[in-house]
């Protein structure tokens, strides 16, 4: 999850921001070593959650069948594979 704010109004020296909100940050590592990441917008989140509950992931116009990692495997990928050392 990532915390974001939307720019509501203003210019360089004064800006008004929305209340903070969290959005999922997806990471994908391909078998050939390529890497991609993306953010799930607030508008799309409800639809994405339904897909995730049914082991599906939308990625660049495709619907992929996925197998979710357990907590330990997820931490290993986050820390060791992606180098994102979380809390």
C-alpha positions in Angstrom: 0.0 0.0 0.0 1.1 3.5 -0.7 -0.2 6.8 0.8 -1.2 9.5 -1.7 -2.7 12.9 -1.8 -4.4 14.5 -4.8 -3.5 18.1 -5.8 -6.8 20.0 -5.6 -5.8 23.5 -6.4 -3.0 26.1 -6.3 0.3 26.6 -7.9 4.0 26.1 -7.0 4.1 28.2 -3.8 0.7 27.4 -2.5 -1.3 24.2 -3.0 -4.3 22.6 -1.5 -4.2 18.8 -1.2 -6.9 16.2 -0.5 -7.0 14.1 2.6 -4.5 11.2 2.4 -5.6 7.9 1.1 -4.0 4.5 0.4 -3.8 2.7 -2.9 -2.2 -0.7 -3.7 1.1 -0.6 -5.4 1.6 -3.7 -7.7 4.9 -5.2 -8.6 5.5 -7.8 -11.3 8.8 -9.6 -12.1 8.8 -11.6 -15.3 10.7 -14.8 -15.9 13.1 -13.0 -18.3 14.1 -10.5 -15.5 11.9 -7.6 -16.7 10.1 -5.7 -13.9 7.0 -3.5 -13.9 5.0 -1.7 -11.2 1.7 0.2 -11.1 -0.7 1.9 -8.8 -4.4 0.9 -8.5 -6.5 4.0 -8.5 -9.3 4.6 -6.0 -11.9 4.4 -8.8 -10.7 0.9 -9.9 -10.1 -0.5 -6.5 -13.5 -2.0 -5.8 -13.4 -3.9 -9.1 -9.8 -5.0 -8.6 -10.6 -6.4 -5.1 -13.4 -8.5 -6.5 -10.9 -9.9 -9.1 -8.2 -10.5 -6.5 -10.7 -12.5 -4.3 -11.2 -14.8 -7.3 -7.5 -15.2 -8.0 -7.5 -12.9 -11.0 -5.3 -9.9 -11.8 -5.9 -7.3 -14.5 -2.6 -6.3 -16.2 -2.4 -4.2 -19.4 -5.7 -5.3 -20.8 -5.4 -8.9 -19.8 -6.9 -10.9 -17.0 -4.4 -13.2 -15.5 -5.0 -16.2 -13.2 -2.8 -15.8 -10.1 -1.7 -17.8 -7.1 -1.3 -15.5 -4.0 1.8 -15.9 -1.8 1.4 -16.6 1.9 2.8 -14.0 4.4 6.3 -15.5 4.7 6.8 -15.9 0.9 5.4 -12.4 0.3 7.9 -10.9 2.8 10.7 -12.9 1.2 9.9 -11.5 -2.3 9.4 -8.0 -1.0 12.7 -7.9 0.9 15.0 -10.3 -0.9 13.8 -10.2 -4.5 12.5 -6.7 -4.9 14.7 -5.1 -2.3 11.9 -3.1 -0.7 12.7 -3.9 2.9 9.3 -3.2 4.6 8.4 -2.7 8.2 
